[in-house]
Amino acid sequence: METRTAEPALTERDAGRREAELRDYRAAFRVARLAMALVDRDGVVVAANDSLGALFGTAPGALREQAAADLVDLASDGRTWHAYREVLRGRRSRFRCTRRLKQPDGRSLWAEVTVAPVPGDRRVLLSIADISDRRELQARLRHLQMHDPVTRLPNRALFFERLSAALDADRQEGGTRTESYASHRSYESHGYGRTGRIGLCYIDLDGFKAVNDTLGHRVGDRLLAAVAARLTECADSDGYTRSGGHLVARLGGDEFVILVEDSTGTEQVADLARAVLDALQEPFDLAGQRLSVSASIGVVERSGQGTTATALMQAADTTLYWAKADGKARWTLFDPERNAHRMTRQSLSSTLRPAVEGGEFALEYQPLVDLSDGAVRGVEALVRWHHPQFGPLAPNRFIGIAEEDGSIVELGRWILRTACHQARQWQKDHPRERPLFVSVNVAVRQVWDSDLVADVAGILAETGLAPHLLQLELTESAVMGSAGRPLQALQALSDMGVRIAIDDFGTGYSNLAYLSRLPVSVLKLDGSFVRGFQDEEHANPADELIVEALVQLAHRLGLTVTAECVETAGQASRLRRIGCDTGQGWLYSRAVAPDRIAELIGTEPLPA
């Protein structure tokens, strides 16, 4: 017969072992350096160890029956509270968060709170680890990462973080700002309400490179640090601001920015820019070196809603460029209309070259009339751009852009070829009439960046137009002072038989002595001279004397004279009386299509 007398003895030994283990666990729990508490499924503390009691400055027993969430502030935000409740209900294995806890002596510590189920138990274990040293190290590393070592100002990364956070706060009124943002700016009430507006002063030192190049980078760094100190002082002393001042950051090189959050309007940011300019005007004393520096500042101020950090900085950068272009040592406020013009210029610039190939340009022609008999002797070719977005554009809208980006070479070649083809076509269509010469404007960059002589020779050969029927117009400022290659090109064209005209004469250098050495055959008087003839009853005798002297001088040099902007018969009569050869203006015709010019050939003379 089988007996089982040994089983009760094993059970008793197991029970004793378990009891001993539990005593060991309780002892380890009680004396553990890690602050811990056992929490029931209702979130109530059922046991706390000595470290937890010491953390809160009380006996461990006093923490029993307290809500664990209240001890470590787990109900302060919905996401944390939900995760904690999920662990209590057994639906989540563990949960961890970071909290800043206040100790009985008033000091604060950063704590990592962990809540996890106890194996084989319905309770959960809450533990609190002091991570203050780790946080302090992280803060130091972050400070180094986010600050400029030369000026100790916030760097580009921190600036954009702050700017983005400010814009997010404006888009989400009542939302919570990021921790990194709050650590740099207190948003407690200081008597200033939120405005939802953002201001920027984008600052660039004028001539800083010269300091580095002549005095060395060490002096340059000292100057940057001194500038940073003055900018910080200006930002902190702004009478509009909250306690703590505005953010001043170094973006790199000699570029700084001041961020004005919740600005009260344009005037506040403009006043700050004025204060910065005044502060920087005072000389800097740097280890025996006395240096002066100025700055250009782009100012932007607008609502934070509906904008982005990128858009703000683009506007600030554009405005800073305007301040530099306007003469430096000044601040300039962002102007939407001026910016729209800039954007239009950029759009035109990017589409200029494809427009030539795409056939978007056309030529119109304005008659050049002999003042002695009213006969049309020639025409000036004027280019028009039929832009698909902006409509018909006059030359003053795009020629300057074409000269800047070099596309004037290709466009000018097209104008020259088209005008010569048209002049030759009129000649073929009216073989018995005196042929018209065609006058084409040439930019000085065409002379420098292309072989203008070869282009002209090739086009004349291609079209069959006689060289004397082509007139090239260059502005006075482009022709006067020409030397080297430009002068050689003009001389070669003149030797070829092409006529050279100085356009807008009288508005540029007016170097009359130099005029005799240039291969020029025509002077075109600027319209400002002719407009002085408009009021016949109150005419200015000086205008007529100047024009008469210019005409006589030109004739003595063997040149002919064309007057631009002739609008009245009285002007034409006075110009004819003082000997001007040719007139051009609305009295005779505006610039018109080629077929309208064809109608004028062989017809009655225009009113002279």
C-alpha positions as CSV (number, residue, x, y, z in Angstrom):
1,M,0.0,0.0,0.0
2,E,1.4,3.4,-1.1
3,T,1.9,6.1,1.5
4,R,2.3,9.9,1.0
5,T,3.5,11.0,4.5
6,A,6.4,13.2,3.0
7,E,4.2,15.6,1.1
8,P,2.9,17.8,4.1
9,A,6.6,18.2,5.2
10,L,7.6,19.6,1.7
11,T,4.6,21.9,1.7
12,E,5.6,23.3,5.1
13,R,9.2,23.8,3.9
14,D,7.9,25.6,0.8
15,A,5.7,27.8,2.8
16,G,8.6,28.7,5.1
17,R,10.8,29.4,2.2
18,R,8.2,31.7,0.7
19,E,7.7,33.5,4.0
20,A,11.4,34.0,4.2
21,E,11.6,35.4,0.7
22,L,8.7,37.8,1.4
23,R,10.5,39.0,4.5
24,D,13.6,39.5,2.4
25,Y,11.6,41.4,-0.3
26,R,10.0,43.6,2.4
27,A,13.4,44.3,3.9
28,A,14.9,45.1,0.6
29,F,12.0,47.2,-0.4
30,R,12.2,49.1,2.9
31,V,15.9,49.9,2.8
32,A,16.3,50.3,-1.0
33,R,17.9,53.6,-2.1
34,L,15.4,53.8,-4.9
35,A,12.2,55.5,-3.7
36,M,9.4,53.1,-4.2
37,A,5.7,52.5,-3.3
38,L,3.3,49.7,-3.7
39,V,0.0,50.9,-5.3
40,D,-3.3,49.1,-5.5
41,R,-5.5,49.0,-8.5
42,D,-7.3,52.1,-7.3
43,G,-4.1,54.1,-7.4
44,V,-3.8,54.2,-3.6
45,V,-0.4,53.8,-1.8
46,V,-0.5,50.6,0.3
47,A,3.2,50.6,1.2
48,A,6.1,53.1,0.9
49,N,9.8,52.6,1.6
50,D,12.1,54.8,3.6
51,S,13.6,56.4,0.6
52,L,10.2,57.6,-0.6
53,G,9.5,59.0,2.8
54,A,12.8,60.8,2.9
55,L,12.1,62.2,-0.6
56,F,8.8,63.8,0.6
57,G,10.2,64.6,4.1
58,T,7.8,62.3,6.0
59,A,7.5,58.9,7.6
60,P,6.8,56.1,5.1
61,G,3.6,55.2,6.9
62,A,2.3,58.7,6.5
63,L,2.2,58.1,2.7
64,R,-0.2,55.2,3.0
65,E,-3.7,55.7,1.8
66,Q,-2.6,58.7,-0.3
67,A,-3.3,58.8,-4.1
68,A,0.0,58.0,-5.8
69,A,-0.8,60.2,-8.8
70,D,-1.0,63.2,-6.4
71,L,2.4,62.5,-5.0
72,V,4.2,62.8,-8.4
73,D,1.7,64.9,-10.3
74,L,0.6,62.3,-12.8
75,A,-2.8,63.9,-13.4
76,S,-1.3,67.2,-14.7
77,D,-1.8,66.3,-18.4
78,G,-4.3,63.9,-20.0
79,R,-1.8,61.8,-21.9
80,T,0.2,60.9,-18.8
81,W,-2.9,60.3,-16.7
82,H,-4.4,57.9,-19.4
83,A,-1.1,55.9,-19.6
84,Y,-1.0,55.6,-15.8
85,R,-4.6,54.4,-15.6
86,E,-3.9,51.8,-18.3
87,V,-1.1,50.2,-16.2
88,L,-3.4,50.1,-13.1
89,R,-6.0,48.3,-15.1
90,G,-3.5,45.8,-16.4
91,R,-3.9,46.9,-20.0
92,R,-0.3,48.2,-20.3
93,S,2.9,46.6,-19.2
94,R,4.7,49.7,-17.9
95,F,4.8,53.5,-18.1
96,R,7.6,56.0,-17.6
97,C,7.6,59.8,-17.4
98,T,9.7,62.7,-16.2
99,R,8.6,65.0,-13.5
100,R,10.0,68.0,-11.6
101,L,9.3,67.5,-7.9
102,K,9.7,69.9,-5.1
103,Q,11.5,68.7,-1.9
104,P,10.6,69.8,1.7
105,D,13.7,72.1,1.8
106,G,12.4,74.0,-1.2
107,R,14.8,72.6,-3.8
108,S,13.6,70.9,-6.9
109,L,14.8,67.7,-8.5
110,W,14.1,66.1,-11.8
111,A,12.7,62.6,-11.3
112,E,12.0,59.7,-13.6
113,V,8.8,58.0,-12.5
114,T,8.2,54.4,-13.5
115,V,5.0,52.4,-12.9
116,A,5.0,48.7,-13.6
117,P,2.9,45.6,-12.4
118,V,4.3,43.4,-9.6
119,P,4.6,39.8,-11.0
120,G,2.1,37.5,-9.4
121,D,0.4,40.4,-7.6
122,R,-2.5,42.7,-8.4
123,R,-0.6,45.7,-7.2
124,V,1.8,47.9,-9.1
125,L,5.2,49.2,-8.2
126,L,5.8,52.9,-8.4
127,S,9.5,53.9,-8.4
128,I,11.1,57.4,-8.5
129,A,14.7,57.9,-9.7
130,D,16.6,61.2,-9.2
131,I,17.9,62.2,-12.6
132,S,18.9,65.7,-11.8
133,D,22.6,65.2,-12.5
134,R,21.7,63.7,-15.9
135,R,19.3,66.6,-16.7
136,E,22.0,69.1,-15.7
137,L,24.5,67.5,-18.0
138,Q,22.0,67.4,-20.8
139,A,21.2,71.1,-20.2
140,R,24.9,71.9,-20.3
141,L,25.3,70.0,-23.6
142,R,22.2,71.6,-25.0
143,H,23.5,75.0,-24.1
144,L,26.8,74.4,-25.8
145,Q,24.9,73.0,-28.9
146,M,22.5,75.9,-29.0
147,H,24.8,78.9,-28.3
148,D,27.5,80.6,-30.2
149,P,31.0,80.2,-28.6
150,V,32.2,83.6,-29.6
151,T,29.4,85.8,-28.4
152,R,27.6,83.3,-26.1
153,L,24.4,84.3,-27.8
154,P,21.8,81.8,-28.9
155,N,22.8,80.4,-32.3
156,R,20.8,79.8,-35.5
157,A,19.4,76.5,-34.3
158,L,18.0,77.9,-31.1
159,F,16.7,81.0,-32.9
160,F,14.7,79.0,-35.3
161,E,13.4,76.7,-32.5
162,R,12.2,79.8,-30.6
163,L,10.7,81.4,-33.7
164,S,8.9,78.2,-34.7
165,A,7.6,77.8,-31.1
166,A,6.4,81.4,-31.0
167,L,4.5,80.9,-34.3
168,D,3.0,77.6,-33.1
169,A,1.8,79.4,-30.0
170,D,0.2,82.1,-32.1
171,R,-1.5,79.4,-34.3
172,Q,-2.8,77.5,-31.2
173,E,-3.9,80.1,-28.7
174,G,-4.1,78.5,-25.3
175,G,-1.8,75.6,-26.3
176,T,1.2,74.5,-24.3
177,R,4.6,75.9,-25.3
178,T,7.5,73.6,-25.7
179,E,9.7,72.9,-22.7
180,S,12.8,74.3,-24.3
181,Y,10.9,77.4,-25.2
182,A,9.6,77.9,-21.7
183,S,13.0,77.5,-20.3
184,H,14.2,80.6,-22.1
185,R,11.2,82.9,-21.6
186,S,8.7,83.2,-18.8
187,Y,5.1,83.8,-19.9
188,E,3.8,84.8,-16.6
189,S,1.8,88.0,-16.4
190,H,3.9,91.2,-16.4
191,G,1.2,93.6,-17.4
192,Y,1.5,92.8,-21.2
193,G,-1.1,90.7,-23.0
194,R,-0.5,88.4,-25.9
195,T,-0.8,90.1,-29.2
196,G,-0.1,87.2,-31.6
197,R,2.4,89.3,-33.6
198,I,6.0,88.7,-34.4
199,G,8.8,91.2,-35.1
200,L,12.3,90.7,-36.4
201,C,15.3,92.9,-36.7
202,Y,17.8,91.2,-39.0
203,I,21.2,92.9,-38.6
204,D,24.3,92.8,-40.7
205,L,27.5,94.7,-39.8
206,D,28.8,96.9,-42.6
207,G,32.4,96.4,-43.6
208,F,33.1,93.7,-41.0
209,K,35.2,91.7,-43.4
210,A,37.7,94.6,-43.6
211,V,38.2,94.3,-39.8
212,N,39.0,90.6,-40.1
213,D,41.2,91.1,-43.1
214,T,43.2,94.0,-41.7
215,L,43.3,93.4,-37.9
216,G,42.8,89.6,-37.8
217,H,40.1,87.2,-36.6
218,R,41.0,87.6,-33.0
219,V,40.1,91.3,-33.1
220,G,37.1,90.5,-35.2
221,D,35.8,88.0,-32.6
222,R,36.2,90.6,-29.9
223,L,34.3,93.1,-31.9
224,L,31.5,90.5,-32.5
225,A,31.3,89.9,-28.7
226,A,31.1,93.6,-28.0
227,V,28.4,94.1,-30.6
228,A,26.5,91.2,-29.1
229,A,26.6,92.9,-25.7
230,R,25.2,96.1,-27.0
231,L,22.5,94.3,-28.9
232,T,21.5,92.4,-25.8
233,E,21.4,95.7,-23.8
234,C,19.1,97.3,-26.5
235,A,16.8,94.2,-26.4
236,D,16.6,94.2,-22.6
237,S,16.0,97.9,-22.3
238,D,13.1,97.9,-24.8
239,G,10.3,99.7,-22.9
240,Y,7.6,97.6,-24.6
241,T,9.0,94.2,-23.7
242,R,8.2,91.7,-20.9
243,S,10.7,91.0,-18.2
244,G,13.8,89.3,-19.6
245,G,14.0,91.2,-23.0
246,H,13.9,89.9,-26.5
247,L,15.9,87.0,-27.9
248,V,19.2,88.1,-29.5
249,A,20.9,85.5,-31.6
250,R,23.9,85.3,-33.9
251,L,23.0,83.6,-37.1
252,G,26.6,83.3,-38.3
253,G,29.4,85.6,-39.6
254,D,28.5,89.2,-38.8
255,E,24.7,88.5,-39.0
256,F,22.5,88.9,-35.9
257,V,18.8,88.9,-35.3
258,I,16.5,90.2,-32.6
259,L,13.2,88.3,-32.1
260,V,10.3,90.4,-30.8
261,E,7.5,88.1,-29.6
262,D,4.0,89.5,-29.1
263,S,5.1,92.8,-30.5
264,T,2.8,95.8,-30.1
265,G,3.2,96.9,-33.7
266,T,5.6,98.2,-36.3
267,E,6.6,101.2,-34.2
268,Q,8.0,99.0,-31.5
269,V,10.3,97.1,-33.8
270,A,11.2,100.2,-35.7
271,D,12.1,101.9,-32.4
272,L,14.3,98.9,-31.5
273,A,16.1,99.1,-34.8
274,R,16.8,102.8,-34.2
275,A,18.1,102.1,-30.8
276,V,20.5,99.4,-32.3
277,L,21.8,101.8,-34.9
278,D,22.4,104.5,-32.2
279,A,24.1,102.0,-29.9
280,L,26.5,100.7,-32.7
281,Q,27.5,104.2,-33.7
282,E,29.5,104.6,-30.5
283,P,33.1,103.5,-31.1
284,F,34.4,100.2,-29.6
285,D,37.5,100.1,-27.4
286,L,39.1,96.7,-27.8
287,A,42.4,96.2,-26.1
288,G,43.8,99.4,-27.3
289,Q,42.0,99.3,-30.7
290,R,39.4,101.9,-31.2
291,L,36.9,100.7,-33.9
292,S,33.8,102.1,-35.4
293,V,31.2,100.0,-37.1
294,S,27.8,100.5,-38.6
295,A,25.0,98.1,-39.4
296,S,22.2,97.6,-41.9
297,I,18.9,96.3,-40.5
298,G,15.9,94.7,-42.2
299,V,12.7,95.1,-40.1
300,V,9.7,92.8,-40.4
301,E,6.6,92.9,-38.2
302,R,3.4,91.0,-38.9
303,S,0.8,88.7,-37.4
304,G,2.1,85.3,-36.4
305,Q,-1.0,83.5,-37.9
306,G,-0.8,82.7,-41.5
307,T,3.0,82.9,-41.8
308,T,6.0,80.6,-41.3
309,A,9.5,80.9,-40.1
310,T,10.8,80.5,-43.6
311,A,8.5,83.3,-44.9
312,L,9.5,85.6,-42.1
313,M,13.2,85.1,-42.7
314,Q,12.8,85.5,-46.5
315,A,11.1,88.8,-45.9
316,A,13.8,89.9,-43.3
317,D,16.6,88.9,-45.7
318,T,15.0,90.8,-48.6
319,T,14.5,93.9,-46.4
320,L,18.1,93.7,-45.2
321,Y,19.2,93.6,-48.8
322,W,17.2,96.8,-49.4
323,A,18.9,98.5,-46.5
324,K,22.3,97.6,-48.0
325,A,21.3,98.7,-51.4
326,D,19.8,102.0,-50.2
327,G,23.2,103.0,-48.7
328,K,23.9,100.9,-45.6
329,A,24.0,102.2,-42.0
330,R,20.2,102.3,-41.9
331,W,17.1,100.2,-41.1
332,T,14.4,99.5,-43.7
333,L,10.9,98.2,-43.1
334,F,9.5,95.4,-45.2
335,D,7.3,96.8,-48.0
336,P,4.8,94.3,-49.6
337,E,4.5,96.4,-52.7
338,R,8.2,96.6,-53.2
339,N,8.6,92.9,-52.5
340,A,5.9,92.2,-55.1
341,H,7.9,94.2,-57.6
342,R,11.0,92.2,-56.7
343,M,9.1,89.0,-57.1
344,T,7.9,90.2,-60.5
345,R,11.5,91.0,-61.5
346,Q,12.6,87.5,-60.4
347,S,9.8,85.9,-62.4
348,L,10.7,88.0,-65.4
349,S,14.3,87.2,-65.0
350,S,13.7,83.4,-64.9
351,T,11.5,83.5,-68.0
352,L,13.5,85.9,-70.2
353,R,15.7,83.4,-72.0
354,P,12.8,80.9,-72.7
355,A,10.7,83.9,-73.9
356,V,13.1,84.7,-76.7
357,E,13.0,81.1,-78.0
358,G,9.3,81.0,-77.4
359,G,8.5,83.9,-79.7
360,E,7.0,86.1,-76.9
361,F,8.7,89.3,-78.1
362,A,7.6,91.6,-80.9
363,L,8.9,94.8,-82.5
364,E,7.1,98.0,-83.0
365,Y,8.5,101.0,-84.9
366,Q,8.3,104.7,-84.3
367,P,8.9,107.1,-87.3
368,L,11.9,109.4,-87.4
369,V,10.7,112.4,-89.3
370,D,12.7,115.0,-91.3
371,L,11.9,118.3,-89.7
372,S,12.5,120.2,-92.9
373,D,9.8,118.5,-95.0
374,G,7.9,116.1,-92.8
375,A,9.1,113.0,-94.7
376,V,9.7,109.7,-92.8
377,R,13.4,109.0,-93.1
378,G,13.7,106.1,-90.7
379,V,12.2,104.2,-87.8
380,E,13.4,103.2,-84.3
381,A,12.7,99.6,-83.4
382,L,11.2,99.2,-79.9
383,V,10.8,95.8,-78.4
384,R,7.6,94.6,-76.6
385,W,7.2,91.5,-74.5
386,H,3.8,89.8,-74.7
387,H,4.2,88.0,-71.4
388,P,1.7,85.2,-70.8
389,Q,1.2,86.2,-67.1
390,F,1.7,90.0,-67.0
391,G,0.5,90.9,-70.5
392,P,2.2,93.5,-72.8
393,L,5.4,94.8,-71.2
394,A,7.3,97.9,-72.3
395,P,11.2,97.8,-72.5
396,N,11.7,99.6,-69.2
397,R,10.1,96.6,-67.5
398,F,12.7,94.0,-68.6
399,I,15.7,95.5,-70.5
400,G,17.4,96.3,-67.2
401,I,16.9,92.8,-66.0
402,A,18.2,91.4,-69.3
403,E,21.3,93.5,-69.0
404,E,21.9,92.3,-65.4
405,D,21.6,88.6,-66.2
406,G,23.2,88.7,-69.6
407,S,20.2,87.6,-71.6
408,I,20.4,91.0,-73.4
409,V,22.9,89.4,-75.7
410,E,20.5,86.8,-77.1
411,L,17.6,89.2,-77.0
412,G,19.6,92.0,-78.7
413,R,20.7,89.7,-81.4
414,W,17.0,88.7,-82.1
415,I,16.0,92.4,-82.2
416,L,18.8,93.3,-84.6
417,R,18.0,90.4,-86.9
418,T,14.2,91.0,-86.8
419,A,14.6,94.8,-87.4
420,C,17.0,94.3,-90.3
421,H,14.7,91.7,-91.9
422,Q,11.8,94.1,-91.6
423,A,13.7,97.1,-93.1
424,R,14.8,95.0,-96.0
425,Q,11.2,93.8,-96.5
426,W,9.9,97.4,-96.7
427,Q,12.6,98.1,-99.2
428,K,11.5,95.2,-101.4
429,D,7.8,96.1,-101.1
430,H,8.5,99.7,-102.1
431,P,11.4,99.6,-104.5
432,R,10.7,103.0,-106.0
433,E,10.6,104.8,-102.7
434,R,13.6,106.1,-100.7
435,P,14.4,103.2,-98.3
436,L,14.0,103.7,-94.6
437,F,16.9,103.2,-92.2
438,V,16.2,101.3,-89.0
439,S,17.6,102.4,-85.6
440,V,18.3,99.6,-83.1
441,N,19.2,100.1,-79.4
442,V,22.3,98.3,-78.3
443,A,23.3,97.8,-74.6
444,V,26.9,98.2,-73.7
445,R,26.9,94.6,-72.4
446,Q,26.3,93.4,-76.0
447,V,29.6,95.1,-76.9
448,W,31.5,93.4,-74.1
449,D,29.8,90.0,-74.0
450,S,29.4,89.2,-77.7
451,D,31.2,89.8,-81.0
452,L,28.8,92.6,-82.0
453,V,30.8,93.4,-85.1
454,A,30.5,89.8,-86.3
455,D,26.8,89.7,-85.4
456,V,26.0,92.9,-87.3
457,A,28.1,91.8,-90.4
458,G,26.4,88.4,-90.4
459,I,22.9,89.8,-90.1
460,L,23.4,92.4,-92.8
461,A,24.7,89.7,-95.1
462,E,21.8,87.4,-94.2
463,T,19.1,90.0,-94.7
464,G,20.7,91.9,-97.6
465,L,20.3,95.3,-95.9
466,A,22.8,97.9,-96.8
467,P,25.0,99.0,-93.8
468,H,24.1,102.7,-94.2
469,L,20.4,101.7,-93.5
470,L,21.3,100.4,-90.1
471,Q,21.7,102.8,-87.1
472,L,22.8,101.5,-83.7
473,E,21.9,103.6,-80.7
474,L,24.0,103.5,-77.4
475,T,23.3,105.6,-74.4
476,E,25.6,108.5,-73.7
477,S,26.9,107.0,-70.5
478,A,27.8,103.8,-72.4
479,V,29.6,105.6,-75.3
480,M,31.4,108.4,-73.4
481,G,34.6,107.1,-71.9
482,S,34.6,104.0,-74.2
483,A,38.0,102.6,-74.6
484,G,39.6,99.3,-75.6
485,R,37.2,96.8,-77.0
486,P,34.0,98.9,-77.0
487,L,35.8,101.7,-78.9
488,Q,37.3,99.3,-81.4
489,A,33.9,97.7,-82.0
490,L,32.3,101.1,-82.6
491,Q,35.0,102.1,-85.0
492,A,34.8,98.8,-86.9
493,L,31.0,99.2,-87.2
494,S,31.4,102.8,-88.4
495,D,34.0,101.7,-91.0
496,M,31.5,99.1,-92.2
497,G,29.1,102.0,-93.0
498,V,26.8,101.5,-90.0
499,R,25.6,104.7,-88.3
500,I,26.3,105.1,-84.6
501,A,24.0,107.3,-82.6
502,I,24.3,108.5,-79.0
503,D,20.9,108.1,-77.3
504,D,19.5,110.4,-74.6
505,F,22.4,112.9,-75.2
506,G,22.7,115.5,-72.5
507,T,21.8,113.3,-69.5
508,G,25.1,111.5,-68.9
509,Y,28.7,112.6,-69.0
510,S,28.3,115.3,-71.7
511,N,32.0,115.1,-72.4
512,L,32.0,117.3,-75.5
513,A,35.8,117.2,-76.0
514,Y,35.7,113.4,-76.1
515,L,32.8,113.5,-78.6
516,S,35.0,114.5,-81.5
517,R,37.1,111.3,-81.1
518,L,34.2,108.9,-81.2
519,P,32.9,107.3,-84.5
520,V,29.5,108.9,-84.0
521,S,27.2,110.2,-86.7
522,V,24.0,111.1,-84.8
523,L,23.1,112.8,-81.5
524,K,19.6,112.1,-80.1
525,L,18.7,114.9,-77.7
526,D,17.0,113.7,-74.5
527,G,13.3,114.4,-74.3
528,S,13.9,116.6,-71.2
529,F,15.3,119.3,-73.4
530,V,12.3,119.2,-75.8
531,R,9.7,119.2,-73.0
532,G,11.0,122.6,-72.0
533,F,9.6,123.9,-75.3
534,Q,6.0,122.8,-74.5
535,D,4.7,125.9,-72.9
536,E,5.1,128.4,-75.7
537,E,3.6,131.3,-73.7
538,H,6.0,130.9,-70.8
539,A,9.0,129.4,-72.6
540,N,12.3,129.3,-70.9
541,P,14.8,131.0,-73.2
542,A,17.6,129.0,-71.6
543,D,16.2,125.7,-72.9
544,E,16.2,127.0,-76.5
545,L,19.7,128.4,-76.1
546,I,21.1,125.1,-74.8
547,V,19.5,123.1,-77.6
548,E,20.6,125.6,-80.3
549,A,24.2,125.4,-79.0
550,L,24.1,121.6,-79.0
551,V,22.7,121.5,-82.6
552,Q,25.3,124.0,-83.8
553,L,28.1,122.1,-82.1
554,A,26.9,118.8,-83.6
555,H,26.7,120.2,-87.1
556,R,30.2,121.6,-86.8
557,L,31.4,118.1,-85.9
558,G,29.6,116.7,-88.9
559,L,26.8,115.1,-86.9
560,T,23.1,115.2,-87.4
561,V,20.7,115.8,-84.5
562,T,17.4,114.0,-83.6
563,A,15.0,115.4,-81.0
564,E,13.0,112.9,-79.0
565,C,9.6,113.4,-77.4
566,V,8.2,115.9,-79.9
567,E,4.6,116.2,-79.0
568,T,3.3,119.5,-80.3
569,A,3.5,121.4,-83.6
570,G,5.0,124.3,-81.6
571,Q,7.9,122.2,-80.4
572,A,8.5,120.9,-84.0
573,S,8.5,124.5,-85.3
574,R,11.0,125.8,-82.8
575,L,13.3,122.7,-83.3
576,R,13.2,123.3,-87.0
577,R,14.0,126.9,-86.6
578,I,17.1,126.2,-84.6
579,G,18.3,123.7,-87.1
580,C,17.4,120.3,-85.6
581,D,17.4,117.6,-88.3
582,T,15.0,114.9,-87.3
583,G,12.1,114.6,-84.8
584,Q,10.6,111.7,-83.1
585,G,7.5,111.6,-80.9
586,W,3.8,111.4,-80.5
587,L,3.2,114.4,-82.8
588,Y,4.0,112.1,-85.7
589,S,3.1,108.6,-84.4
590,R,3.5,106.3,-81.4
591,A,5.4,103.1,-81.9
592,V,3.2,101.0,-84.2
593,A,3.2,97.6,-85.9
594,P,5.2,97.1,-89.1
595,D,2.2,97.2,-91.4
596,R,1.3,100.7,-90.2
597,I,4.8,101.9,-91.1
598,A,4.4,100.4,-94.6
599,E,1.3,102.6,-95.0
600,L,3.4,105.7,-94.4
601,I,6.0,104.9,-97.1
602,G,5.4,107.0,-100.2
603,T,2.4,108.9,-98.6
604,E,2.1,112.6,-97.9
605,P,4.7,113.9,-95.4
606,L,3.8,114.0,-91.7
607,P,3.1,117.4,-90.2
608,A,6.5,119.1,-89.6
